[in-house]
Amino acid sequence: MKKIMRIVLVVLGIGVVGTSVYFYQLYKNVEQTAHAIFEALPPAPVAGQDKTNQPPSAPQSSPAAGTAQTIPNAQKTQEAEENKAVSILVFGVDKRGTDAGRSDTIIYLASNPTLKQTLMFSIPRDTRTQMADSGKQDKINHAYAFGGMSATVRTVEAFLNTPIDYYVKVDMEGFLNIIDSLGGVVVDNAHAFSYEGYRFEKGKIALDGKKALAYARMRHDDPEGDFGRNKRQQLILQQLMGKAKEISTVNKLDKVLADIGASVKTNLTFDDMKNLMFHYKSGLDQINVLRINGQGEMINGIYYYAVSNEERSRIKSQIDQVLHGAAEAQTAQDS
């Protein structure tokens, strides 16, 4: 009996060690990928003191070096940092032909783990606004071609009148590989249509990477035009975020990491990613999707989407409710 127990314990021990080594290696692979895709935004041409030019992951009120601090206060500071609301700009760069590419997919996310809410909306690619570098009025998706990621983020910040903590840039061609690595996605398609050789029926449909990319690109045959395309892109993004929460994703992690490394750039550090993974899952349970209202107009023969100042103020108010709602509620409770 004792011999059997020893054998069982040895087998269990080997299993525990093997599992530990496996997950440690996965952890190191994730860390390595995080370092590879990290790309900090360069400072704005005119240095300022606002949040935009500060490191996103740095605490806003961290004590100076050597300053005494009690453990309870330190714990509160850490908890506040881990659970603070964050904003993320997701943009997909579509490179067709030989041009530098344009951020044809621009999705803004604000997540508040305390409120357990996430706000999501797309910025129409033809939105007319002021470019961050030149100061000229142009389509918002042209900012990337003019000045890369830095110009895009600063242009969107000015348009929304709010700072952005993080950005995630995805090469749309590499996007299909990530979807395939995750086993595809299932979406509820609102309108039947055909595009790029594929037929998309109305209702729930399964999409692999190539189909998902075609599904996300079509806009001219959609009754809602660019808004319809934005909705389809948001559906795919929500499905991908849901996939990331599944345990089964761990078994596909190596392939997913390889595809992410080849097609994603972000200013999220490895610590930022871990924080989002552990503390922001609850925010994904309630995703509120907004639409930016405006109207089309022709200027010098070019189509633009015009958004009024009143509409921009409405969107800003919705952002503030998610980003600062919990803090305002806590302040009122403490007073």
ZICOR-V83299 format. One record per backbone hydrogen bond with DSSP energy under -0.5 kcal/mol. CO is the residue of the C=O (numbers start at 0). NH is the residue of the N-H. E is the energy in kcal/mol with one decimal. If there is no record, write none. Layout:
co->[CO:CO]
nh->[NH:NH]
e->[E:E]
This chain:
co->[0:1:2:3:4:5:6:7:8:9:10:11:12:13:14:15:16:17:18:19:20:21:22:23:24:25:26:27:28:29:30:31:32:33:36:44:49:50:54:58:63:69:70:71:72:73:74:75:76:77:78:80:82:85:86:87:87:88:88:89:90:90:91:91:91:92:92:93:93:95:101:101:103:104:104:105:106:107:108:109:110:111:111:116:117:118:119:120:121:123:124:125:126:126:128:130:135:137:138:139:140:141:142:143:146:147:148:149:150:151:152:153:154:155:156:156:165:166:167:168:169:169:170:170:171:172:173:173:174:175:176:177:178:179:184:186:186:188:192:194:197:197:198:199:202:204:206:207:208:209:210:211:212:213:218:221:223:224:225:226:227:228:229:230:231:232:233:234:235:236:237:238:239:240:241:242:245:246:247:248:249:251:252:253:254:255:256:257:258:259:259:262:264:265:268:269:270:271:272:273:274:275:279:280:281:282:285:285:286:287:287:289:290:294:296:296:298:301:303:303:304:305:307:308:309:310:311:312:313:314:315:316:317:318:319:320:323:324:325:326:327:328:329:330]
nh->[4:5:6:7:8:9:10:11:12:13:14:15:16:17:18:19:20:21:22:23:24:25:26:27:28:29:30:31:32:33:34:35:36:37:265:46:52:53:57:61:66:73:74:75:76:77:78:79:80:81:82:83:113:110:165:89:108:90:167:106:92:169:93:103:104:94:171:95:101:98:93:103:105:91:106:122:89:120:87:118:85:115:116:111:287:109:289:107:123:126:140:304:128:139:137:134:130:128:141:142:102:145:146:147:150:151:152:153:154:155:156:157:158:159:160:161:88:266:90:264:92:171:173:174:175:175:176:177:178:179:180:181:183:182:206:188:204:202:199:197:194:199:200:192:188:186:184:211:212:213:214:215:216:217:221:224:226:228:229:230:231:232:233:234:235:236:237:238:239:240:241:242:243:244:244:245:248:249:250:251:252:255:256:257:258:259:260:261:262:262:263:170:168:38:272:273:274:275:276:277:278:279:283:283:284:285:117:287:288:119:289:121:292:305:298:303:301:298:296:305:127:294:311:312:313:314:315:316:317:318:319:320:321:322:323:324:327:328:329:330:331:332:333:334]
e->[-2.3:-2.4:-2.2:-2.6:-2.7:-2.4:-2.7:-2.7:-2.6:-2.7:-2.4:-2.7:-2.6:-2.9:-2.6:-2.5:-2.6:-2.3:-2.6:-2.3:-2.3:-2.1:-2.5:-2.4:-2.2:-2.5:-2.5:-2.5:-2.4:-2.6:-2.0:-1.8:-2.1:-0.7:-2.2:-0.7:-1.2:-1.5:-1.5:-0.7:-2.0:-2.2:-2.7:-2.3:-2.5:-2.4:-2.7:-2.7:-2.2:-2.5:-1.7:-0.7:-0.5:-2.6:-2.0:-0.6:-2.7:-0.6:-2.7:-3.3:-0.6:-2.2:-0.6:-0.6:-1.5:-0.8:-2.0:-0.9:-0.9:-0.7:-2.0:-2.3:-0.6:-1.7:-0.5:-2.5:-3.3:-1.8:-3.1:-3.3:-2.2:-1.3:-1.9:-3.0:-3.1:-2.1:-2.5:-3.0:-0.6:-1.9:-1.5:-2.5:-0.5:-2.4:-2.7:-1.5:-3.1:-2.6:-1.9:-1.2:-1.0:-1.7:-2.5:-2.7:-1.3:-1.9:-2.7:-2.3:-2.2:-2.4:-2.6:-2.0:-2.1:-2.6:-1.3:-1.6:-2.5:-1.1:-2.3:-2.0:-2.4:-0.6:-0.5:-1.6:-0.7:-0.5:-0.6:-1.5:-1.8:-2.1:-2.3:-1.5:-2.9:-1.5:-3.2:-0.9:-2.7:-2.7:-3.3:-2.0:-2.4:-0.5:-0.6:-2.1:-2.9:-2.2:-2.1:-2.6:-2.2:-2.0:-2.9:-2.1:-1.2:-1.6:-1.1:-2.2:-1.6:-1.7:-2.5:-2.2:-1.9:-2.4:-2.3:-2.3:-2.0:-2.3:-2.7:-2.1:-2.3:-2.3:-2.1:-2.2:-1.9:-0.7:-0.8:-1.4:-1.1:-1.9:-0.8:-1.3:-1.4:-2.4:-3.2:-1.9:-2.1:-2.6:-2.7:-1.1:-0.9:-0.9:-1.9:-2.7:-3.3:-2.9:-2.3:-2.2:-2.3:-2.5:-2.4:-2.3:-2.4:-1.6:-0.6:-1.3:-1.3:-0.7:-2.3:-0.6:-0.6:-2.8:-0.5:-0.5:-0.7:-3.0:-0.5:-2.7:-1.6:-2.6:-2.3:-0.6:-2.4:-2.0:-2.0:-2.1:-1.8:-2.3:-2.4:-2.1:-1.9:-2.3:-2.5:-1.9:-1.2:-2.9:-2.8:-0.6:-2.5:-2.2:-2.4:-2.4:-2.2:-1.9:-2.3:-1.6]
